[in-house]
Amino acid sequence: MMARRTRLAGVRLLALATVFAGAFSSAPGNLAHAAEPVAKVPFATEQAQASFPRQVTDLAGREVTLESSPQRIFLAQQRQLYALLTLLEAPLERIVGWGYPLAVFDPAMTERLEARWPQLATLPALSRASTPSLEGEALLALTPDLVLFDLSQRSRIEGSPLAALLDEVGTPWLYVEFNHHPLQDAPVSVRLLGEVLGVEARAREVEDTMAAHLALIDERLATIADRPRVLINIAPGVKVDCCRTNLHNGVADLVTRAGGRNLSAELAPVSGATLSKEWVLAHPPEAILNTGGQWAKGDGLRAGIGISGEDIQHDLARMVQTLPGWQSLDAVKQGRVMALWHGFHQGPYAIVALEAIARWLHPETFADLDPMATFAWLMNDPTLSRSSGHFWGQLALEAPDTPR
């Protein structure tokens, strides 16, 4: 199973040049500036002749038989919607409900998606809480023909009454995963969903795109010795002021692969941590990466749809000004403080975050990367651009006093 989880498709730059309609240059290993916005790529037609029943292997190594390509899918996690946006032309036609709405985490993105697919506004949800209790009878009342769980839910699902009920009525269920080790998990989950949905060609296109971009970044970083020490600060202000962090998974994978060193992983002797403000002052980082969003409560740093660069600068300035002693950190003095949309590591968009982080840490080496173009292509939204909102931003040395 490990080989299956870590295998990346071979890099096929010639084919991808056609896929991106000019986003790649003809020279291997070099990216040209992509057109803005990216031209929408036609979806691969669903394989009507694809053979069913078929057996697939999910992210837990379970072998599951599907009698037909599912048309009524229940999403246990709202972030699974992003994967279906990437793979399907009309994803809402094949979703019957979800555990809780995307609006709990990102009202602005929800509003944008509802403009494209109005039925999203009335999609049945079992809860408004981010950790819903998935009650079996309510779920089955939606008559799903497939239930998707995140692998992180495995300890709650396997052996549970819900799993027993799904098995009893013959409703198949699968584990996917995008955010534990995102650069490994996303391609495997995309490939799995391509098999399940009967859109293998589109899934292969997405997987090959991820592999090609990753290979280019790896190639350029091979000659770079300077790897700045980065403090990862997850959603500051949402639950704690500072500093929930990733040590060996999630955003930590992205920082390392983008040419940084995860400060807390090097120094904190635990598998997971919330670091104190004093710990940060005692172990000063060279750069600080924060995740931001638009959570329903309105807390934390802002990033995403409808957010301006000035909004991000204002929020970052406020954060560093309110944390005692942080104004003295070299990372703050040099403006090496970044906000990155939290949703990038909760769907198949980790490669977009990787490009943004690589440009931030090594601007001269990766000046030609265009993560927004990559994001628009994966979102299948040719109108998505910087004018739609800012999904990342950096502390200005003299941040404007923008009112919140």
Backbone hydrogen bonds in HBPLUS format (Angstrom, degrees):
<---DONOR---> <-ACCEPTOR-->    atom                        ^
c    i                          cat <-CA-CA->   ^        H-A-AA   ^      H-
h    n   atom  resd res      DA  || num        DHA   H-A  angle D-A-AA Bond
n    s   type  num  typ     dist DA aas  dist angle  dist       angle   num
A0004-ARG N   A0001-MET O   3.03 MM   3  5.00 114.9  2.47  93.2 109.4     1
A0005-ARG N   A0001-MET O   2.92 MM   4  6.24 148.9  2.02 150.9 159.7     2
A0006-THR N   A0002-MET O   3.05 MM   4  6.22 141.6  2.20 147.2 156.7     3
A0007-ARG N   A0003-ALA O   3.04 MM   4  5.88 131.0  2.28 144.5 152.8     4
A0016-LEU N   A0012-ARG O   3.10 MM   4  6.33 157.6  2.15 149.0 156.0     5
A0017-ALA N   A0013-LEU O   2.88 MM   4  6.05 135.9  2.08 144.0 154.4     6
A0018-THR N   A0015-ALA O   3.12 MM   3  5.45 127.7  2.41 102.6 114.6     7
A0019-VAL N   A0015-ALA O   3.13 MM   4  6.49 156.6  2.19 142.5 149.5     8
A0020-PHE N   A0016-LEU O   2.90 MM   4  6.04 164.6  1.92 155.2 156.2     9
A0022-GLY N   A0017-ALA O   3.42 MM   5  5.91 161.0  2.46 157.5 162.5    10
A0021-ALA N   A0018-THR O   3.09 MM   3  5.04 150.7  2.18 100.3 109.4    11
A0023-ALA N   A0020-PHE O   3.24 MM   3  4.94 144.0  2.38  93.8 104.1    12
A0030-ASN N   A0027-ALA O   3.26 MM   3  5.87 151.8  2.34 143.2 140.7    13
A0048-ALA N   A0046-GLU O   2.83 MM   2  5.80 110.7  2.32 118.8 102.3    14
A0047-GLN N   A0198-GLY O   2.87 MM 151  5.48 160.6  1.91 171.8 170.0    15
A0050-ALA N   A0047-GLN O   2.92 MM   3  5.09 164.3  1.95 110.2 114.5    16
A0054-ARG N   A0066-LEU O   2.96 MM  12  5.48 147.6  2.07 147.4 155.6    17
A0066-LEU N   A0054-ARG O   2.84 MM  12  5.48 171.3  1.85 165.7 166.0    18
A0056-VAL N   A0064-VAL O   2.86 MM   8  5.42 164.1  1.88 156.6 158.0    19
A0064-VAL N   A0056-VAL O   2.84 MM   8  5.42 163.8  1.86 160.0 165.3    20
A0058-ASP N   A0062-ARG O   2.94 MM   4  5.43 155.2  2.00 151.3 154.9    21
A0061-GLY N   A0058-ASP O   2.95 MM   3  5.31 161.5  1.98 115.0 119.4    22
A0059-LEU N   A0175-TYR O   3.14 MM 116  5.40 175.8  2.14 139.3 138.2    23
A0145-ASP N   A0072-ARG O   2.76 MM  73  5.30 156.3  1.82 139.4 146.9    24
A0073-ILE N   A0094-ARG O   2.93 MM  21  5.93 162.1  1.96 132.5 138.6    25
A0096-VAL N   A0073-ILE O   2.79 MM  23  5.48 163.6  1.82 137.8 143.2    26
A0074-PHE N   A0146-LEU O   2.91 MM  72  6.33 161.1  1.94 157.4 163.5    27
A0148-LEU N   A0074-PHE O   2.94 MM  74  6.27 167.9  1.96 173.5 176.6    28
A0075-LEU N   A0097-GLY O   3.01 MM  22  6.43 161.5  2.04 146.8 148.4    29
A0099-GLY N   A0075-LEU O   2.78 MM  24  6.30 140.8  1.93 157.6 163.1    30
A0076-ALA N   A0148-LEU O   2.97 MM  72  5.92 156.8  2.03 160.6 167.8    31
A0080-GLN N   A0077-GLN O   3.12 MM   3  5.75 158.2  2.17 115.9 122.2    32
A0081-LEU N   A0078-GLN O   3.08 MM   3  5.84 163.9  2.10 119.8 124.6    33
A0082-TYR N   A0079-ARG O   3.15 MM   3  5.79 142.6  2.30 113.8 120.6    34
A0083-ALA N   A0080-GLN O   3.19 MM   3  5.51 128.6  2.46 104.1 115.7    35
A0084-LEU N   A0081-LEU O   3.06 MM   3  5.26 117.7  2.46 101.0 116.0    36
A0085-LEU N   A0081-LEU O   2.93 MM   4  6.26 148.2  2.03 152.7 162.9    37
A0086-THR N   A0082-TYR O   3.14 MM   4  6.36 147.0  2.25 141.9 149.6    38
A0087-LEU N   A0083-ALA O   3.18 MM   4  6.42 139.3  2.35 139.3 149.7    39
A0088-LEU N   A0084-LEU O   2.93 MM   4  5.68 154.6  1.99 151.1 154.5    40
A0093-GLU N   A0090-ALA O   3.14 MM   3  5.80 153.7  2.21 117.9 125.2    41
A0094-ARG N   A0091-PRO O   2.97 MM   3  5.63 162.3  2.00 118.4 124.3    42
A0098-TRP N   A0124-PRO O   2.99 MM  26  6.54 150.9  2.07 153.9 163.2    43
A0126-LEU N   A0098-TRP O   3.16 MM  28  6.69 146.6  2.28 149.6 159.6    44
A0127-SER N   A0099-GLY O   3.03 MM  28  6.06 119.5  2.41 140.6 156.7    45
A0104-VAL N   A0101-PRO O   3.26 MM   3  5.89 164.1  2.29 113.2 117.4    46
A0105-PHE N   A0102-LEU O   2.95 MM   3  5.72 145.4  2.07 122.4 129.6    47
A0106-ASP N   A0102-LEU O   2.91 MM   4  6.00 165.6  1.93 152.8 157.2    48
A0296-ALA N   A0104-VAL O   3.38 MM 192  5.52 165.5  2.40 138.8 135.6    49
A0110-THR N   A0106-ASP O   3.05 MM   4  6.23 157.4  2.10 150.7 157.8    50
A0111-GLU N   A0107-PRO O   2.96 MM   4  6.20 153.8  2.03 146.6 152.6    51
A0112-ARG N   A0108-ALA O   3.11 MM   4  6.44 154.6  2.18 146.3 152.8    52
A0113-LEU N   A0109-MET O   2.96 MM   4  6.21 163.1  1.99 153.8 158.0    53
A0114-GLU N   A0110-THR O   2.84 MM   4  6.04 151.3  1.92 149.7 158.3    54
A0115-ALA N   A0111-GLU O   3.15 MM   4  6.36 137.7  2.33 138.1 147.9    55
A0115-ALA N   A0112-ARG O   3.20 MM   3  5.26 130.4  2.46  94.7 107.4    56
A0116-ARG N   A0113-LEU O   3.05 MM   3  5.17 130.3  2.31  97.8 110.8    57
A0117-TRP N   A0113-LEU O   2.81 MM   4  6.06 160.0  1.85 153.2 159.8    58
A0120-LEU N   A0117-TRP O   2.97 MM   3  5.88 170.1  1.98 130.8 134.1    59
A0121-ALA N   A0118-PRO O   3.10 MM   3  5.92 154.7  2.16 122.6 127.1    60
A0122-THR N   A0119-GLN O   3.19 MM   3  5.53 146.5  2.31 105.9 114.5    61
A0123-LEU N   A0120-LEU O   3.28 MM   3  5.08 169.4  2.29 102.9 105.4    62
A0135-GLU N   A0133-SER O   3.01 MM   2  5.86 113.2  2.47 114.4  97.9    63
A0139-LEU N   A0135-GLU O   3.06 MM   4  6.28 155.1  2.13 153.8 161.6    64
A0140-LEU N   A0136-GLY O   2.90 MM   4  6.12 166.3  1.92 155.9 159.3    65
A0141-ALA N   A0137-GLU O   2.96 MM   4  6.08 137.6  2.15 140.5 151.4    66
A0142-LEU N   A0139-LEU O   3.07 MM   3  5.64 156.7  2.12 113.5 120.4    67
A0143-THR N   A0140-LEU O   2.86 MM   3  5.11 161.7  1.90 113.1 118.6    68
A0147-VAL N   A0172-PRO O   3.09 MM  25  6.54 146.4  2.21 142.2 152.4    69
A0174-LEU N   A0147-VAL O   2.98 MM  27  6.46 153.3  2.05 162.3 171.0    70
A0149-PHE N   A0174-LEU O   2.83 MM  25  6.08 167.7  1.85 167.8 171.6    71
A0176-VAL N   A0149-PHE O   2.87 MM  27  6.31 154.0  1.94 160.7 168.7    72
A0153-GLN N   A0150-ASP O   2.90 MM   3  5.49 159.9  1.94 116.6 123.2    73
A0151-LEU N   A0176-VAL O   2.83 MM  25  5.77 137.0  2.01 154.5 159.9    74
A0154-ARG N   A0151-LEU O   3.07 MM   3  5.32 164.0  2.10 116.6 118.6    75
A0156-ARG N   A0153-GLN O   2.95 MM   3  5.45 136.6  2.15 113.9 126.1    76
A0157-ILE N   A0153-GLN O   3.04 MM   4  6.18 140.6  2.20 151.2 162.9    77
A0157-ILE N   A0154-ARG O   3.17 MM   3  5.12 127.6  2.46  94.9 108.5    78
A0158-GLU N   A0154-ARG O   3.06 MM   4  5.87 160.4  2.10 152.0 156.3    79
A0160-SER N   A0157-ILE O   2.94 MM   3  5.26 156.4  2.00 137.0 135.3    80
A0164-ALA N   A0160-SER O   3.08 MM   4  6.37 162.8  2.11 152.4 157.4    81
A0165-LEU N   A0161-PRO O   2.88 MM   4  6.04 151.7  1.96 144.9 152.5    82
A0166-LEU N   A0162-LEU O   2.93 MM   4  6.20 163.0  1.96 155.4 159.5    83
A0167-ASP N   A0163-ALA O   2.97 MM   4  6.18 161.3  2.01 149.6 154.7    84
A0168-GLU N   A0164-ALA O   2.89 MM   4  6.03 149.8  1.98 141.4 150.3    85
A0169-VAL N   A0165-LEU O   3.06 MM   4  6.32 157.7  2.11 153.7 157.3    86
A0170-GLY N   A0166-LEU O   3.04 MM   4  6.02 114.3  2.48 134.1 150.1    87
A0171-THR N   A0166-LEU O   2.89 MM   5  5.08 150.5  1.98 153.6 153.2    88
A0170-GLY N   A0167-ASP O   3.21 MM   3  4.96 145.5  2.34  92.9 103.0    89
A0250-GLY N   A0180-HIS O   2.68 MM  70  5.03 172.2  1.69 148.7 149.8    90
A0184-GLN N   A0181-HIS O   2.96 MM   3  5.60 142.9  2.10 121.7 132.2    91
A0185-ASP N   A0181-HIS O   2.75 MM   4  5.69 174.8  1.75 160.4 162.2    92
A0186-ALA N   A0182-PRO O   3.05 MM   4  5.49 162.3  2.08 132.8 138.4    93
A0189-SER N   A0185-ASP O   2.91 MM   4  6.05 163.3  1.94 160.3 165.4    94
A0190-VAL N   A0186-ALA O   2.88 MM   4  6.00 160.6  1.92 156.0 161.5    95
A0191-ARG N   A0187-PRO O   2.96 MM   4  6.11 158.3  2.01 144.1 150.0    96
A0192-LEU N   A0188-VAL O   2.95 MM   4  6.19 158.8  2.00 146.8 152.6    97
A0193-LEU N   A0189-SER O   2.91 MM   4  6.12 167.5  1.93 152.9 155.7    98
A0194-GLY N   A0190-VAL O   2.89 MM   4  6.07 147.6  1.99 145.3 154.8    99
A0195-GLU N   A0191-ARG O   3.10 MM   4  6.45 151.9  2.18 147.4 153.6   100
A0196-VAL N   A0192-LEU O   2.97 MM   4  6.27 159.6  2.01 150.7 156.9   101
A0197-LEU N   A0193-LEU O   2.81 MM   4  5.84 166.2  1.83 151.9 155.2   102
A0198-GLY N   A0194-GLY O   3.06 MM   4  5.79 117.9  2.47 132.3 144.7   103
A0199-VAL N   A0194-GLY O   2.86 MM   5  4.71 143.6  2.00 140.1 146.4   104
A0203-ALA N   A0199-VAL O   3.04 MM   4  6.32 165.8  2.06 156.8 161.3   105
A0204-ARG N   A0200-GLU O   2.83 MM   4  5.98 155.3  1.89 149.8 156.3   106
A0205-GLU N   A0201-ALA O   3.00 MM   4  6.20 150.1  2.09 142.9 151.2   107
A0206-VAL N   A0202-ARG O   2.99 MM   4  6.31 157.3  2.04 152.7 157.8   108
A0207-GLU N   A0203-ALA O   2.86 MM   4  6.06 165.6  1.88 151.4 155.8   109
A0208-ASP N   A0204-ARG O   2.87 MM   4  5.93 162.3  1.90 147.4 152.3   110
A0209-THR N   A0205-GLU O   3.06 MM   4  6.19 149.0  2.16 139.4 147.8   111
A0210-MET N   A0206-VAL O   3.03 MM   4  6.35 163.2  2.06 154.6 157.9   112
A0211-ALA N   A0207-GLU O   3.00 MM   4  6.25 162.4  2.03 149.6 154.6   113
A0212-ALA N   A0208-ASP O   2.89 MM   4  6.06 156.9  1.95 148.3 154.0   114
A0213-HIS N   A0209-THR O   3.08 MM   4  6.30 168.9  2.09 156.8 158.7   115
A0214-LEU N   A0210-MET O   2.96 MM   4  6.09 159.9  2.00 150.3 156.7   116
A0215-ALA N   A0211-ALA O   2.88 MM   4  6.01 156.6  1.94 146.8 153.2   117
A0216-LEU N   A0212-ALA O   3.10 MM   4  6.33 154.8  2.17 146.0 151.9   118
A0217-ILE N   A0213-HIS O   3.16 MM   4  6.43 161.7  2.19 149.0 153.1   119
A0218-ASP N   A0214-LEU O   2.96 MM   4  6.19 165.8  1.98 154.4 158.4   120
A0219-GLU N   A0215-ALA O   2.92 MM   4  6.06 157.1  1.97 146.8 153.1   121
A0220-ARG N   A0216-LEU O   3.12 MM   4  6.39 161.4  2.16 151.0 154.3   122
A0221-LEU N   A0217-ILE O   3.00 MM   4  6.16 160.6  2.04 153.3 159.0   123
A0222-ALA N   A0218-ASP O   3.13 MM   4  6.19 129.8  2.40 142.4 153.4   124
A0223-THR N   A0220-ARG O   3.47 MM   3  6.22 165.8  2.49 116.3 118.9   125
A0224-ILE N   A0221-LEU O   2.99 MM   3  5.08 167.7  2.00 112.9 116.7   126
A0261-ARG N   A0228-PRO O   2.82 MM  33  5.87 157.6  1.87 154.8 151.2   127
A0286-GLU N   A0229-ARG O   2.84 MM  57  5.16 149.6  1.93 138.4 148.6   128
A0287-ALA N   A0229-ARG O   3.11 MM  58  6.38 131.0  2.36 158.0 157.8   129
A0230-VAL N   A0261-ARG O   2.68 MM  31  5.78 170.3  1.69 164.4 166.0   130
A0263-LEU N   A0230-VAL O   2.84 MM  33  5.31 160.2  1.88 135.2 140.8   131
A0231-LEU N   A0287-ALA O   2.89 MM  56  6.34 161.1  1.92 153.6 156.1   132
A0289-LEU N   A0231-LEU O   2.82 MM  58  6.08 162.4  1.85 162.1 168.2   133
A0233-ASN N   A0289-LEU O   2.79 MM  56  6.01 164.5  1.81 163.1 163.0   134
A0291-THR N   A0233-ASN O   3.12 MM  58  6.66 146.5  2.24 153.3 156.7   135
A0234-ILE N   A0244-ARG O   2.66 MM  10  5.18 171.2  1.67 151.0 152.9   136
A0238-VAL N   A0235-ALA O   3.19 MM   3  5.78 163.5  2.21 139.4 140.4   137
A0237-GLY N   A0240-VAL O   2.77 MM   3  5.32 162.7  1.80 143.6 143.5   138
A0275-LEU N   A0243-CYS O   2.79 MM  32  4.92 153.6  1.86 144.0 135.4   139
A0245-THR N   A0273-ALA O   3.23 MM  28  5.98 160.8  2.26 166.4 160.5   140
A0252-ALA N   A0249-ASN O   3.05 MM   3  5.27 139.6  2.22 140.8 132.3   141
A0253-ASP N   A0250-GLY O   3.08 MM   3  5.69 135.7  2.28 113.8 122.9   142
A0254-LEU N   A0251-VAL O   3.01 MM   3  5.07 116.4  2.43  96.2 111.9   143
A0255-VAL N   A0251-VAL O   2.95 MM   4  6.29 160.1  1.99 159.2 164.1   144
A0256-THR N   A0252-ALA O   3.11 MM   4  6.25 169.6  2.12 151.3 153.9   145
A0257-ARG N   A0253-ASP O   3.03 MM   4  6.15 163.5  2.06 145.9 150.9   146
A0258-ALA N   A0254-LEU O   2.90 MM   4  5.93 133.5  2.11 141.8 153.8   147
A0260-GLY N   A0255-VAL O   2.91 MM   5  5.25 144.1  2.04 150.9 152.4   148
A0259-GLY N   A0256-THR O   3.22 MM   3  5.49 163.2  2.25 108.8 112.0   149
A0266-GLU N   A0262-ASN O   3.25 MM   4  6.55 146.2  2.37 151.9 161.2   150
A0267-LEU N   A0263-LEU O   3.26 MM   4  6.48 140.4  2.43 142.8 153.3   151
A0268-ALA N   A0264-SER O   2.71 MM   4  5.23 162.7  1.74 147.8 152.0   152
A0279-TRP N   A0276-SER O   3.12 MM   3  5.09 121.0  2.48  93.1 107.5   153
A0280-VAL N   A0276-SER O   3.25 MM   4  6.65 154.4  2.32 147.8 153.3   154
A0281-LEU N   A0277-LYS O   3.21 MM   4  6.55 154.8  2.28 143.0 149.3   155
A0282-ALA N   A0278-GLU O   2.98 MM   4  6.24 146.3  2.10 145.6 155.0   156
A0283-HIS N   A0279-TRP O   2.98 MM   4  6.17 125.9  2.28 140.8 155.1   157
A0283-HIS N   A0280-VAL O   3.15 MM   3  5.05 138.1  2.34  94.6 106.4   158
A0288-ILE N   A0336-ARG O   2.98 MM  48  6.46 154.6  2.04 152.4 160.5   159
A0338-MET N   A0288-ILE O   2.85 MM  50  6.26 164.8  1.88 168.1 173.3   160
A0290-ASN N   A0338-MET O   2.84 MM  48  5.97 164.4  1.86 151.9 157.3   161
A0340-LEU N   A0290-ASN O   2.82 MM  50  6.18 142.5  1.96 150.7 163.2   162
A0292-GLY N   A0340-LEU O   2.86 MM  48  5.75 153.7  1.93 134.7 139.8   163
A0342-HIS N   A0292-GLY O   2.72 MM  50  5.33 155.9  1.78 162.7 159.6   164
A0293-GLY N   A0301-LEU O   2.93 MM   8  6.34 153.4  2.00 157.8 149.4   165
A0298-GLY N   A0295-TRP O   2.82 MM   3  5.39 154.8  1.88 118.8 127.4   166
A0304-GLY N   A0390-HIS O   2.74 MM  86  5.32 170.8  1.75 138.3 137.2   167
A0307-ILE N   A0304-GLY O   3.17 MM   3  5.66 162.4  2.21 135.9 135.7   168
A0306-GLY N   A0388-SER O   2.81 MM  82  5.91 170.7  1.81 139.1 142.4   169
A0390-HIS N   A0307-ILE O   2.81 MM  83  5.46 133.5  2.02 135.4 150.1   170
A0312-ILE N   A0308-SER O   3.22 MM   4  6.61 157.9  2.27 148.2 152.6   171
A0313-GLN N   A0309-GLY O   2.97 MM   4  6.24 162.4  2.01 148.8 153.9   172
A0314-HIS N   A0310-GLU O   2.88 MM   4  6.01 159.6  1.92 147.7 153.2   173
A0315-ASP N   A0311-ASP O   3.00 MM   4  6.25 163.0  2.03 150.4 154.5   174
A0316-LEU N   A0312-ILE O   2.92 MM   4  6.13 163.1  1.95 155.2 159.8   175
A0317-ALA N   A0313-GLN O   2.92 MM   4  6.04 161.8  1.95 149.2 154.6   176
A0318-ARG N   A0314-HIS O   2.91 MM   4  6.14 160.0  1.95 150.2 155.9   177
A0319-MET N   A0315-ASP O   2.95 MM   4  6.14 155.8  2.01 144.5 151.1   178
A0320-VAL N   A0316-LEU O   3.04 MM   4  6.32 170.5  2.05 158.3 158.5   179
A0321-GLN N   A0317-ALA O   3.00 MM   4  6.07 143.9  2.14 144.0 154.3   180
A0322-THR N   A0318-ARG O   3.04 MM   4  6.14 138.8  2.21 144.5 153.8   181
A0322-THR N   A0319-MET O   3.22 MM   3  5.37 131.9  2.46  98.0 110.1   182
A0323-LEU N   A0319-MET O   3.20 MM   4  6.38 128.9  2.48 147.1 158.9   183
A0326-TRP N   A0323-LEU O   3.12 MM   3  5.74 165.1  2.14 137.6 141.3   184
A0328-SER N   A0325-GLY O   3.13 MM   3  5.78 157.4  2.19 115.4 121.7   185
A0329-LEU N   A0326-TRP O   3.03 MM   3  5.35 160.6  2.07 111.8 117.8   186
A0332-VAL N   A0329-LEU O   3.07 MM   3  5.35 126.0  2.37 103.1 115.9   187
A0333-LYS N   A0329-LEU O   3.01 MM   4  6.36 166.7  2.03 155.9 159.6   188
A0334-GLN N   A0330-ASP O   2.89 MM   4  5.95 150.8  1.97 151.8 158.1   189
A0336-ARG N   A0331-ALA O   2.74 MM   5  4.92 141.7  1.88 158.9 162.8   190
A0335-GLY N   A0332-VAL O   3.04 MM   3  5.02 158.3  2.09 104.5 111.3   191
A0395-LEU N   A0337-VAL O   2.81 MM  58  5.36 159.1  1.85 159.9 164.7   192
A0339-ALA N   A0393-GLY O   2.86 MM  54  5.38 160.9  1.89 155.5 160.2   193
A0393-GLY N   A0339-ALA O   3.01 MM  54  5.38 143.5  2.15 146.8 150.8   194
A0341-TRP N   A0391-PHE O   2.77 MM  50  5.02 149.5  1.86 166.7 158.7   195
A0344-PHE N   A0341-TRP O   3.28 MM   3  6.04 169.9  2.29 121.1 123.9   196
A0346-GLN N   A0343-GLY O   3.09 MM   3  5.09 161.7  2.12 113.8 113.4   197
A0352-VAL N   A0349-TYR O   2.98 MM   3  5.38 135.8  2.18 108.3 119.9   198
A0353-ALA N   A0349-TYR O   3.39 MM   4  6.88 156.5  2.45 150.6 155.8   199
A0354-LEU N   A0350-ALA O   2.87 MM   4  6.14 156.2  1.93 151.5 158.9   200
A0355-GLU N   A0351-ILE O   3.07 MM   4  6.27 155.6  2.14 140.6 145.6   201
A0356-ALA N   A0352-VAL O   3.03 MM   4  6.36 160.1  2.07 150.8 156.3   202
A0357-ILE N   A0353-ALA O   2.86 MM   4  6.06 163.1  1.89 156.7 160.9   203
A0358-ALA N   A0354-LEU O   2.89 MM   4  6.00 160.7  1.93 148.8 154.7   204
A0359-ARG N   A0355-GLU O   3.01 MM   4  6.19 159.5  2.06 148.0 152.9   205
A0360-TRP N   A0356-ALA O   3.09 MM   4  6.27 148.6  2.20 140.0 148.6   206
A0361-LEU N   A0357-ILE O   2.86 MM   4  6.10 165.8  1.88 159.3 161.9   207
A0362-HIS N   A0358-ALA O   2.86 MM   4  5.73 157.7  1.91 147.6 154.3   208
A0366-PHE N   A0362-HIS O   3.13 MM   4  6.28 152.3  2.21 158.3 166.5   209
A0369-LEU N   A0366-PHE O   3.17 MM   3  5.57 164.6  2.20 112.9 117.7   210
A0373-ALA N   A0370-ASP O   3.05 MM   3  5.45 124.3  2.37 108.2 121.4   211
A0374-THR N   A0370-ASP O   3.19 MM   4  6.60 157.5  2.25 151.6 158.2   212
A0375-PHE N   A0371-PRO O   2.88 MM   4  6.08 156.1  1.94 147.3 153.8   213
A0376-ALA N   A0372-MET O   2.91 MM   4  6.12 163.6  1.93 150.7 154.3   214
A0377-TRP N   A0373-ALA O   3.05 MM   4  6.23 158.8  2.10 147.6 153.0   215
A0378-LEU N   A0374-THR O   3.02 MM   4  6.27 164.0  2.05 151.4 155.4   216
A0379-MET N   A0375-PHE O   2.84 MM   4  5.99 152.3  1.91 152.0 160.3   217
A0381-ASP N   A0376-ALA O   3.08 MM   5  5.24 165.4  2.10 153.3 155.9   218
A0380-ASN N   A0377-TRP O   3.14 MM   3  5.10 150.5  2.23  98.0 106.9   219
A0384-LEU N   A0381-ASP O   3.07 MM   3  5.60 167.7  2.08 120.2 124.2   220
A0388-SER N   A0385-SER O   2.87 MM   3  5.30 151.7  1.95 110.1 119.2   221
A0389-GLY N   A0386-ARG O   3.26 MM   3  5.33 140.6  2.43  97.9 108.0   222
